Amino acid sequence: MTIALTVNGEPHEIDADPATPLIFILRNHLGLMGAKLGCGLEQCGACAVLVDGESVLSCNAAAGDFAGRAIVTIEGLAPSGTASAVQQAFIDENAAQCGYCTAGIIVATTALLAKNAQPSRSDVAAALDKHLCRCGSHNRVLRAIDRLSASDATDGR
Ligand code: FES
């Protein structure tokens, strides 16, 4: 069986069972290693990717369900190798520790700011509620988002 997916703007025909969780297609078939498998139970946020602009957890969702939709991974946020505004703010605030959760948090932040350039703290808390960071980088993540909200420089990525 094949699965037709569009990932980071490129169409792919992937020889795999459509019931395969999306994250395994992204990582094992397409070599996109940015999204991480953490809990595998939709409880940690490490596997988040953008689907039609929404932050979606990819660890349990069947890849076949994403046919015809625009999937963007953390790699797709910097297609030319230049960090997106969100990625750059996280770099500037050193908003990571081990980094395992970071791609998912950046994806969720990108989705949030694309819809709401000036989110309240409760808006941010709601958007990041599913994203766990065992290292405790939360304050730096919030500073990065504050920096973006102040500059309104999310450039849609
Ligand atoms: Fe998907 Fe934890 S790996 S939410």
Backbone and ligand atoms as CSV (ligand in chain L), in Angstrom:
chain,resi,resn,atom,element,x,y,z
A,1,MET,N,N,0.850,-1.190,0.000
A,1,MET,CA,C,0.000,0.000,0.000
A,1,MET,C,C,0.888,1.242,0.000
A,2,THR,N,N,0.346,2.302,-0.562
A,2,THR,CA,C,1.086,3.557,-0.526
A,2,THR,C,C,0.253,4.633,0.155
A,3,ILE,N,N,0.955,5.594,0.672
A,3,ILE,CA,C,0.324,6.752,1.302
A,3,ILE,C,C,0.836,7.979,0.551
A,4,ALA,N,N,-0.074,8.842,0.128
A,4,ALA,CA,C,0.306,10.097,-0.538
A,4,ALA,C,C,0.250,11.223,0.487
A,5,LEU,N,N,1.393,11.804,0.755
A,5,LEU,CA,C,1.455,12.885,1.735
A,5,LEU,C,C,2.223,14.070,1.157
A,6,THR,N,N,1.834,15.247,1.560
A,6,THR,CA,C,2.589,16.452,1.222
A,6,THR,C,C,3.245,16.953,2.498
A,7,VAL,N,N,4.568,16.933,2.489
A,7,VAL,CA,C,5.313,17.301,3.685
A,7,VAL,C,C,6.324,18.387,3.324
A,8,ASN,N,N,6.241,19.468,4.034
A,8,ASN,CA,C,7.129,20.613,3.798
A,8,ASN,C,C,7.090,21.041,2.330
A,9,GLY,N,N,5.885,20.990,1.778
A,9,GLY,CA,C,5.655,21.457,0.414
A,9,GLY,C,C,5.970,20.457,-0.671
A,10,GLU,N,N,6.481,19.293,-0.302
A,10,GLU,CA,C,6.843,18.289,-1.308
A,10,GLU,C,C,5.878,17.102,-1.254
A,11,PRO,N,N,5.377,16.669,-2.403
A,11,PRO,CA,C,4.526,15.475,-2.422
A,11,PRO,C,C,5.370,14.203,-2.324
A,12,HIS,N,N,4.835,13.234,-1.600
A,12,HIS,CA,C,5.531,11.950,-1.435
A,12,HIS,C,C,4.538,10.808,-1.618
A,13,GLU,N,N,4.977,9.745,-2.260
A,13,GLU,CA,C,4.236,8.480,-2.298
A,13,GLU,C,C,5.053,7.502,-1.467
A,14,ILE,N,N,4.504,7.076,-0.350
A,14,ILE,CA,C,5.278,6.285,0.602
A,14,ILE,C,C,4.712,4.874,0.658
A,15,ASP,N,N,5.578,3.917,0.531
A,15,ASP,CA,C,5.178,2.512,0.582
A,15,ASP,C,C,5.091,2.092,2.048
A,16,ALA,N,N,3.892,2.178,2.601
A,16,ALA,CA,C,3.706,1.844,4.019
A,16,ALA,C,C,2.221,1.626,4.283
A,17,ASP,N,N,1.948,0.974,5.383
A,17,ASP,CA,C,0.567,0.774,5.830
A,17,ASP,C,C,-0.016,2.135,6.228
A,18,PRO,N,N,-1.161,2.535,5.675
A,18,PRO,CA,C,-1.747,3.831,6.032
A,18,PRO,C,C,-2.065,3.970,7.521
A,19,ALA,N,N,-2.161,2.861,8.233
A,19,ALA,CA,C,-2.435,2.940,9.675
A,19,ALA,C,C,-1.188,3.282,10.486
A,20,THR,N,N,-0.039,3.325,9.836
A,20,THR,CA,C,1.199,3.651,10.546
A,20,THR,C,C,1.093,5.056,11.138
A,21,PRO,N,N,1.436,5.224,12.399
A,21,PRO,CA,C,1.412,6.581,12.958
A,21,PRO,C,C,2.296,7.529,12.138
A,22,LEU,N,N,1.805,8.739,11.963
A,22,LEU,CA,C,2.482,9.711,11.100
A,22,LEU,C,C,3.945,9.914,11.484
A,23,ILE,N,N,4.235,9.935,12.774
A,23,ILE,CA,C,5.616,10.232,13.167
A,23,ILE,C,C,6.603,9.202,12.597
A,24,PHE,N,N,6.176,7.950,12.475
A,24,PHE,CA,C,7.093,6.932,11.950
A,24,PHE,C,C,7.318,7.126,10.451
A,25,ILE,N,N,6.310,7.627,9.760
A,25,ILE,CA,C,6.489,7.925,8.339
A,25,ILE,C,C,7.468,9.090,8.196
A,26,LEU,N,N,7.259,10.124,9.008
A,26,LEU,CA,C,8.130,11.296,8.911
A,26,LEU,C,C,9.577,10.933,9.225
A,27,ARG,N,N,9.774,10.207,10.296
A,27,ARG,CA,C,11.137,9.915,10.750
A,27,ARG,C,C,11.783,8.778,9.950
A,28,ASN,N,N,11.058,7.689,9.778
A,28,ASN,CA,C,11.687,6.479,9.220
A,28,ASN,C,C,11.643,6.410,7.707
A,29,HIS,N,N,10.646,7.032,7.101
A,29,HIS,CA,C,10.541,6.982,5.633
A,29,HIS,C,C,11.069,8.251,4.983
A,30,LEU,N,N,10.867,9.387,5.621
A,30,LEU,CA,C,11.266,10.652,5.010
A,30,LEU,C,C,12.526,11.246,5.649
A,31,GLY,N,N,13.000,10.650,6.712
A,31,GLY,CA,C,14.248,11.117,7.322
A,31,GLY,C,C,14.139,12.457,8.023
A,32,LEU,N,N,12.914,12.835,8.378
A,32,LEU,CA,C,12.703,14.102,9.083
A,32,LEU,C,C,12.697,13.799,10.583
A,33,MET,N,N,13.806,14.046,11.221
A,33,MET,CA,C,14.012,13.585,12.593
A,33,MET,C,C,13.704,14.646,13.652
A,34,GLY,N,N,13.180,15.788,13.222
A,34,GLY,CA,C,12.923,16.871,14.175
A,34,GLY,C,C,11.821,16.550,15.161
A,35,ALA,N,N,10.690,16.062,14.677
A,35,ALA,CA,C,9.618,15.651,15.581
A,35,ALA,C,C,10.094,14.414,16.333
A,36,LYS,N,N,9.884,14.413,17.637
A,36,LYS,CA,C,10.411,13.328,18.478
A,36,LYS,C,C,9.291,12.427,18.987
A,37,LEU,N,N,9.619,11.161,19.146
A,37,LEU,CA,C,8.699,10.243,19.808
A,37,LEU,C,C,9.041,10.236,21.294
A,38,GLY,N,N,8.118,10.746,22.087
A,38,GLY,CA,C,8.302,10.739,23.537
A,38,GLY,C,C,7.439,9.665,24.143
A,39,CYS,N,N,6.236,10.060,24.562
A,39,CYS,CA,C,5.339,9.125,25.240
A,39,CYS,C,C,4.661,8.159,24.277
A,40,GLY,N,N,4.427,8.608,23.050
A,40,GLY,CA,C,3.661,7.789,22.104
A,40,GLY,C,C,2.191,7.688,22.458
A,41,LEU,N,N,1.747,8.507,23.375
A,41,LEU,CA,C,0.370,8.422,23.889
A,41,LEU,C,C,-0.361,9.759,23.840
A,42,GLU,N,N,0.145,10.676,23.020
A,42,GLU,CA,C,-0.450,12.010,22.901
A,42,GLU,C,C,-0.497,12.728,24.250
A,43,GLN,N,N,0.553,12.560,25.029
A,43,GLN,CA,C,0.559,13.184,26.350
A,43,GLN,C,C,1.769,14.065,26.624
A,44,CYS,N,N,2.696,14.197,25.658
A,44,CYS,CA,C,3.887,14.994,25.975
A,44,CYS,C,C,4.167,16.115,24.978
A,45,GLY,N,N,3.668,16.007,23.773
A,45,GLY,CA,C,3.814,17.080,22.792
A,45,GLY,C,C,5.075,17.038,21.948
A,46,ALA,N,N,5.979,16.103,22.198
A,46,ALA,CA,C,7.258,16.092,21.489
A,46,ALA,C,C,7.109,15.816,19.995
A,47,CYS,N,N,5.995,15.217,19.614
A,47,CYS,CA,C,5.805,14.765,18.229
A,47,CYS,C,C,5.009,15.746,17.376
A,48,ALA,N,N,4.758,16.943,17.875
A,48,ALA,CA,C,3.853,17.861,17.172
A,48,ALA,C,C,4.405,18.306,15.821
A,49,VAL,N,N,3.512,18.376,14.853
A,49,VAL,CA,C,3.812,18.946,13.540
A,49,VAL,C,C,2.627,19.827,13.156
A,50,LEU,N,N,2.832,20.683,12.172
A,50,LEU,CA,C,1.731,21.497,11.674
A,50,LEU,C,C,0.978,20.717,10.604
A,51,VAL,N,N,-0.334,20.745,10.705
A,51,VAL,CA,C,-1.191,20.166,9.665
A,51,VAL,C,C,-2.224,21.234,9.317
A,52,ASP,N,N,-2.146,21.723,8.093
A,52,ASP,CA,C,-2.998,22.843,7.669
A,52,ASP,C,C,-2.933,23.972,8.696
A,53,GLY,N,N,-1.748,24.206,9.219
A,53,GLY,CA,C,-1.527,25.319,10.134
A,53,GLY,C,C,-1.825,25.045,11.590
A,54,GLU,N,N,-2.402,23.897,11.887
A,54,GLU,CA,C,-2.718,23.558,13.282
A,54,GLU,C,C,-1.628,22.654,13.847
A,55,SER,N,N,-1.354,22.804,15.114
A,55,SER,CA,C,-0.412,21.907,15.775
A,55,SER,C,C,-1.113,20.584,16.061
A,56,VAL,N,N,-0.535,19.501,15.548
A,56,VAL,CA,C,-1.160,18.177,15.652
A,56,VAL,C,C,-0.132,17.186,16.187
A,57,LEU,N,N,-0.554,16.352,17.113
A,57,LEU,CA,C,0.333,15.315,17.632
A,57,LEU,C,C,0.364,14.153,16.643
A,58,SER,N,N,1.562,13.708,16.313
A,58,SER,CA,C,1.718,12.739,15.216
A,58,SER,C,C,2.004,11.320,15.686
A,59,CYS,N,N,2.009,11.078,17.016
A,59,CYS,CA,C,2.476,9.778,17.494
A,59,CYS,C,C,1.426,8.673,17.427
A,60,ASN,N,N,0.157,9.056,17.368
A,60,ASN,CA,C,-0.898,8.037,17.334
A,60,ASN,C,C,-1.777,8.147,16.103
A,61,ALA,N,N,-1.725,9.262,15.425
A,61,ALA,CA,C,-2.620,9.496,14.295
A,61,ALA,C,C,-2.124,8.732,13.071
A,62,ALA,N,N,-3.047,8.042,12.400
A,62,ALA,CA,C,-2.683,7.255,11.224
A,62,ALA,C,C,-2.254,8.169,10.084
A,63,ALA,N,N,-1.123,7.859,9.488
A,63,ALA,CA,C,-0.588,8.695,8.409
A,63,ALA,C,C,-1.582,8.824,7.263
A,64,GLY,N,N,-2.318,7.747,6.997
A,64,GLY,CA,C,-3.269,7.783,5.898
A,64,GLY,C,C,-4.343,8.843,6.057
A,65,ASP,N,N,-4.580,9.274,7.285
A,65,ASP,CA,C,-5.594,10.291,7.531
A,65,ASP,C,C,-5.136,11.680,7.092
A,66,PHE,N,N,-3.861,11.813,6.738
A,66,PHE,CA,C,-3.319,13.128,6.409
A,66,PHE,C,C,-3.162,13.348,4.909
A,67,ALA,N,N,-3.684,12.425,4.119
A,67,ALA,CA,C,-3.619,12.601,2.656
A,67,ALA,C,C,-4.328,13.889,2.271
A,68,GLY,N,N,-3.700,14.657,1.406
A,68,GLY,CA,C,-4.296,15.890,0.915
A,68,GLY,C,C,-4.156,17.078,1.829
A,69,ARG,N,N,-3.509,16.888,2.952
A,69,ARG,CA,C,-3.332,17.990,3.899
A,69,ARG,C,C,-1.878,18.448,3.882
A,70,ALA,N,N,-1.660,19.678,4.287
A,70,ALA,CA,C,-0.311,20.252,4.255
A,70,ALA,C,C,0.377,20.011,5.592
A,71,ILE,N,N,1.338,19.113,5.588
A,71,ILE,CA,C,2.099,18.797,6.801
A,71,ILE,C,C,3.397,19.597,6.772
A,72,VAL,N,N,3.690,20.249,7.867
A,72,VAL,CA,C,4.960,20.981,7.984
A,72,VAL,C,C,5.634,20.540,9.275
A,73,THR,N,N,6.850,20.088,9.146
A,73,THR,CA,C,7.624,19.692,10.325
A,73,THR,C,C,8.536,20.846,10.745
A,74,ILE,N,N,9.216,20.661,11.842
A,74,ILE,CA,C,10.146,21.696,12.306
A,74,ILE,C,C,11.161,22.023,11.213
A,75,GLU,N,N,11.542,21.022,10.425
A,75,GLU,CA,C,12.499,21.285,9.346
A,75,GLU,C,C,11.901,22.236,8.313
A,76,GLY,N,N,10.597,22.113,8.101
A,76,GLY,CA,C,9.926,22.933,7.097
A,76,GLY,C,C,9.763,24.380,7.508
A,77,LEU,N,N,10.021,24.683,8.769
A,77,LEU,CA,C,9.941,26.076,9.218
A,77,LEU,C,C,11.177,26.863,8.807
A,78,ALA,N,N,12.202,26.175,8.365
A,78,ALA,CA,C,13.439,26.851,7.943
A,78,ALA,C,C,13.900,26.246,6.617
A,79,PRO,N,N,13.063,26.375,5.584
A,79,PRO,CA,C,13.363,25.659,4.335
A,79,PRO,C,C,14.662,26.087,3.672
A,80,SER,N,N,15.062,27.317,3.884
A,80,SER,CA,C,16.304,27.775,3.254
A,80,SER,C,C,17.489,27.677,4.201
A,81,GLY,N,N,17.213,27.138,5.396
A,81,GLY,CA,C,18.284,27.035,6.382
A,81,GLY,C,C,18.349,28.229,7.311
A,82,THR,N,N,17.538,29.234,7.046
A,82,THR,CA,C,17.461,30.398,7.936
A,82,THR,C,C,16.344,30.162,8.936
A,83,ALA,N,N,16.655,30.336,10.205
A,83,ALA,CA,C,15.656,30.085,11.240
A,83,ALA,C,C,14.440,30.979,11.054
A,84,SER,N,N,13.266,30.416,11.324
A,84,SER,CA,C,12.054,31.241,11.349
A,84,SER,C,C,12.141,32.188,12.534
A,85,ALA,N,N,11.230,33.150,12.569
A,85,ALA,CA,C,11.222,34.110,13.674
A,85,ALA,C,C,11.049,33.384,15.013
A,86,VAL,N,N,10.190,32.371,15.018
A,86,VAL,CA,C,9.976,31.631,16.272
A,86,VAL,C,C,11.241,30.863,16.648
A,87,GLN,N,N,11.825,30.182,15.692
A,87,GLN,CA,C,13.068,29.456,15.987
A,87,GLN,C,C,14.142,30.408,16.494
A,88,GLN,N,N,14.252,31.583,15.864
A,88,GLN,CA,C,15.297,32.532,16.263
A,88,GLN,C,C,15.048,33.058,17.680
A,89,ALA,N,N,13.797,33.300,18.015
A,89,ALA,CA,C,13.496,33.776,19.374
A,89,ALA,C,C,13.865,32.715,20.409
A,90,PHE,N,N,13.618,31.450,20.100
A,90,PHE,CA,C,13.998,30.373,21.022
A,90,PHE,C,C,15.526,30.307,21.145
A,91,ILE,N,N,16.222,30.509,20.052
A,91,ILE,CA,C,17.697,30.540,20.111
A,91,ILE,C,C,18.148,31.734,20.964
A,92,ASP,N,N,17.565,32.883,20.705
A,92,ASP,CA,C,17.991,34.102,21.402
A,92,ASP,C,C,17.746,34.003,22.905
A,93,GLU,N,N,16.688,33.310,23.294
A,93,GLU,CA,C,16.377,33.170,24.723
A,93,GLU,C,C,16.925,31.871,25.294
A,94,ASN,N,N,17.659,31.115,24.484
A,94,ASN,CA,C,18.202,29.827,24.940
A,94,ASN,C,C,17.071,28.978,25.529
A,95,ALA,N,N,15.951,28.952,24.813
A,95,ALA,CA,C,14.721,28.350,25.343
A,95,ALA,C,C,14.676,26.851,25.097
A,96,ALA,N,N,15.670,26.161,25.575
A,96,ALA,CA,C,15.737,24.702,25.499
A,96,ALA,C,C,16.756,24.233,26.525
A,97,GLN,N,N,16.630,22.968,26.905
A,97,GLN,CA,C,17.673,22.395,27.766
A,97,GLN,C,C,18.199,21.160,27.046
A,98,CYS,N,N,17.570,20.005,27.229
A,98,CYS,CA,C,18.026,18.853,26.439
A,98,CYS,C,C,17.543,18.953,24.994
A,99,GLY,N,N,16.456,19.670,24.769
A,99,GLY,CA,C,15.955,19.905,23.415
A,99,GLY,C,C,14.963,18.884,22.900
A,100,TYR,N,N,14.687,17.860,23.673
A,100,TYR,CA,C,13.811,16.809,23.159
A,100,TYR,C,C,12.397,17.324,22.874
A,101,CYS,N,N,11.941,18.220,23.715
A,101,CYS,CA,C,10.580,18.744,23.555
A,101,CYS,C,C,10.517,19.965,22.648
A,102,THR,N,N,11.669,20.520,22.294
A,102,THR,CA,C,11.714,21.867,21.714
A,102,THR,C,C,11.014,21.962,20.371
A,103,ALA,N,N,11.208,20.998,19.503
A,103,ALA,CA,C,10.565,21.083,18.186
A,103,ALA,C,C,9.049,21.159,18.327
A,104,GLY,N,N,8.501,20.337,19.212
A,104,GLY,CA,C,7.051,20.360,19.409
A,104,GLY,C,C,6.576,21.689,19.958
A,105,ILE,N,N,7.342,22.259,20.874
A,105,ILE,CA,C,6.947,23.552,21.455
A,105,ILE,C,C,7.043,24.655,20.399
A,106,ILE,N,N,8.061,24.613,19.579
A,106,ILE,CA,C,8.184,25.614,18.507
A,106,ILE,C,C,7.040,25.469,17.507
A,107,VAL,N,N,6.694,24.256,17.177
A,107,VAL,CA,C,5.560,24.034,16.268
A,107,VAL,C,C,4.278,24.609,16.877
A,108,ALA,N,N,4.022,24.313,18.137
A,108,ALA,CA,C,2.806,24.816,18.782
A,108,ALA,C,C,2.834,26.340,18.878
A,109,THR,N,N,3.989,26.905,19.156
A,109,THR,CA,C,4.114,28.369,19.227
A,109,THR,C,C,3.882,28.990,17.857
A,110,THR,N,N,4.409,28.362,16.824
A,110,THR,CA,C,4.201,28.872,15.459
A,110,THR,C,C,2.716,28.886,15.113
A,111,ALA,N,N,2.023,27.808,15.446
A,111,ALA,CA,C,0.584,27.743,15.168
A,111,ALA,C,C,-0.167,28.816,15.958
A,112,LEU,N,N,0.211,28.990,17.213
A,112,LEU,CA,C,-0.455,29.994,18.053
A,112,LEU,C,C,-0.279,31.392,17.476
A,113,LEU,N,N,0.970,31.764,17.183
A,113,LEU,CA,C,1.248,33.142,16.772
A,113,LEU,C,C,0.731,33.450,15.367
A,114,ALA,N,N,0.572,32.416,14.555
A,114,ALA,CA,C,0.000,32.651,13.225
A,114,ALA,C,C,-1.452,33.097,13.334
A,115,LYS,N,N,-2.103,32.667,14.415
A,115,LYS,CA,C,-3.508,33.034,14.610
A,115,LYS,C,C,-3.679,34.224,15.540
A,116,ASN,N,N,-2.730,34.391,16.429
A,116,ASN,CA,C,-2.861,35.382,17.497
A,116,ASN,C,C,-1.470,35.944,17.790
A,117,ALA,N,N,-1.176,37.073,17.174
A,117,ALA,CA,C,0.173,37.642,17.285
A,117,ALA,C,C,0.455,38.232,18.661
A,118,GLN,N,N,-0.600,38.479,19.420
A,118,GLN,CA,C,-0.423,39.078,20.748
A,118,GLN,C,C,-1.137,38.205,21.786
A,119,PRO,N,N,-0.704,36.977,21.963
A,119,PRO,CA,C,-1.425,36.093,22.885
A,119,PRO,C,C,-1.245,36.525,24.341
A,120,SER,N,N,-2.303,36.346,25.109
A,120,SER,CA,C,-2.202,36.564,26.554
A,120,SER,C,C,-1.450,35.382,27.168
A,121,ARG,N,N,-1.072,35.520,28.416
A,121,ARG,CA,C,-0.380,34.413,29.075
A,121,ARG,C,C,-1.287,33.180,29.137
A,122,SER,N,N,-2.574,33.384,29.312
A,122,SER,CA,C,-3.471,32.223,29.333
A,122,SER,C,C,-3.613,31.606,27.944
A,123,ASP,N,N,-3.544,32.434,26.900
A,123,ASP,CA,C,-3.546,31.881,25.537
A,123,ASP,C,C,-2.319,30.979,25.338
A,124,VAL,N,N,-1.164,31.461,25.805
A,124,VAL,CA,C,0.082,30.687,25.663
A,124,VAL,C,C,-0.019,29.402,26.476
A,125,ALA,N,N,-0.528,29.522,27.688
A,125,ALA,CA,C,-0.651,28.334,28.542
A,125,ALA,C,C,-1.560,27.292,27.890
A,126,ALA,N,N,-2.640,27.746,27.292
A,126,ALA,CA,C,-3.552,26.804,26.631
A,126,ALA,C,C,-2.879,26.148,25.430
A,127,ALA,N,N,-2.130,26.939,24.655
A,127,ALA,CA,C,-1.487,26.399,23.446
A,127,ALA,C,C,-0.390,25.397,23.789
A,128,LEU,N,N,0.258,25.618,24.923
A,128,LEU,CA,C,1.386,24.754,25.291
A,128,LEU,C,C,1.031,23.733,26.369
A,129,ASP,N,N,-0.246,23.648,26.670
A,129,ASP,CA,C,-0.666,22.770,27.761
A,129,ASP,C,C,-0.252,21.313,27.545
A,130,LYS,N,N,-0.231,20.856,26.296
A,130,LYS,CA,C,0.104,19.459,26.020
A,130,LYS,C,C,1.605,19.225,25.931
A,131,HIS,N,N,2.401,20.271,26.120
A,131,HIS,CA,C,3.838,20.160,25.879
A,131,HIS,C,C,4.608,20.129,27.201
A,132,LEU,N,N,5.185,18.985,27.476
A,132,LEU,CA,C,5.927,18.814,28.721
A,132,LEU,C,C,7.418,19.037,28.473
A,133,CYS,N,N,8.064,19.690,29.435
A,133,CYS,CA,C,9.522,19.859,29.395
A,133,CYS,C,C,10.065,19.403,30.734
A,134,ARG,N,N,10.750,18.276,30.710
A,134,ARG,CA,C,11.269,17.721,31.972
A,134,ARG,C,C,12.433,18.532,32.508
A,135,CYS,N,N,13.072,19.311,31.667
A,135,CYS,CA,C,14.252,20.071,32.094
A,135,CYS,C,C,13.889,21.396,32.751
A,136,GLY,N,N,12.663,21.849,32.573
A,136,GLY,CA,C,12.267,23.109,33.200
A,136,GLY,C,C,12.653,24.350,32.417
A,137,SER,N,N,12.552,24.297,31.111
A,137,SER,CA,C,12.889,25.476,30.297
A,137,SER,C,C,11.701,26.426,30.127
A,138,HIS,N,N,10.633,26.181,30.875
A,138,HIS,CA,C,9.387,26.908,30.637
A,138,HIS,C,C,9.554,28.422,30.674
A,139,ASN,N,N,10.297,28.931,31.651
A,139,ASN,CA,C,10.422,30.394,31.753
A,139,ASN,C,C,11.113,30.970,30.526
A,140,ARG,N,N,12.103,30.264,30.009
A,140,ARG,CA,C,12.784,30.760,28.807
A,140,ARG,C,C,11.887,30.648,27.585
A,141,VAL,N,N,11.066,29.617,27.539
A,141,VAL,CA,C,10.089,29.506,26.449
A,141,VAL,C,C,9.135,30.702,26.495
A,142,LEU,N,N,8.669,31.027,27.695
A,142,LEU,CA,C,7.745,32.165,27.815
A,142,LEU,C,C,8.435,33.461,27.426
A,143,ARG,N,N,9.707,33.618,27.766
A,143,ARG,CA,C,10.427,34.829,27.359
A,143,ARG,C,C,10.559,34.899,25.839
A,144,ALA,N,N,10.800,33.755,25.215
A,144,ALA,CA,C,10.896,33.740,23.751
A,144,ALA,C,C,9.567,34.162,23.127
A,145,ILE,N,N,8.474,33.676,23.681
A,145,ILE,CA,C,7.162,34.028,23.130
A,145,ILE,C,C,6.852,35.495,23.409
A,146,ASP,N,N,7.241,35.980,24.599
A,146,ASP,CA,C,7.059,37.407,24.895
A,146,ASP,C,C,7.836,38.255,23.893
A,147,ARG,N,N,9.028,37.815,23.549
A,147,ARG,CA,C,9.859,38.542,22.588
A,147,ARG,C,C,9.153,38.614,21.225
A,148,LEU,N,N,8.557,37.515,20.831
A,148,LEU,CA,C,7.849,37.477,19.551
A,148,LEU,C,C,6.590,38.342,19.595
A,149,SER,N,N,5.883,38.285,20.704
A,149,SER,CA,C,4.663,39.073,20.826
A,149,SER,C,C,4.995,40.557,20.789
A,150,ALA,N,N,6.089,40.926,21.407
A,150,ALA,CA,C,6.487,42.340,21.444
A,150,ALA,C,C,6.918,42.821,20.071
A,151,SER,N,N,7.600,41.939,19.324
A,151,SER,CA,C,8.119,42.372,18.027
A,151,SER,C,C,7.100,42.180,16.910
A,152,ASP,N,N,6.087,41.307,17.188
A,152,ASP,CA,C,5.113,40.971,16.155
A,152,ASP,C,C,5.826,40.552,14.871
A,153,ALA,N,N,6.883,39.748,15.029
A,153,ALA,CA,C,7.755,39.407,13.884
A,153,ALA,C,C,7.684,37.938,13.558
A,154,THR,N,N,6.490,37.385,13.583
A,154,THR,CA,C,6.411,35.946,13.362
A,154,THR,C,C,6.458,35.563,11.892
A,155,ASP,N,N,6.288,36.464,11.011
A,155,ASP,CA,C,6.367,36.298,9.551
A,155,ASP,C,C,5.630,35.052,9.029
A,156,GLY,N,N,4.664,34.607,9.816
A,156,GLY,CA,C,3.805,33.522,9.341
A,156,GLY,C,C,4.441,32.154,9.315
A,157,ARG,N,N,5.663,32.009,9.781
A,157,ARG,CA,C,6.298,30.694,9.760
A,157,ARG,C,C,6.360,30.127,11.165
L,1,FES,FE1,FE,3.258,12.271,20.830
L,1,FES,FE2,FE,4.223,12.306,23.357
L,1,FES,S1,S,5.102,11.423,21.580
L,1,FES,S2,S,2.494,13.335,22.556
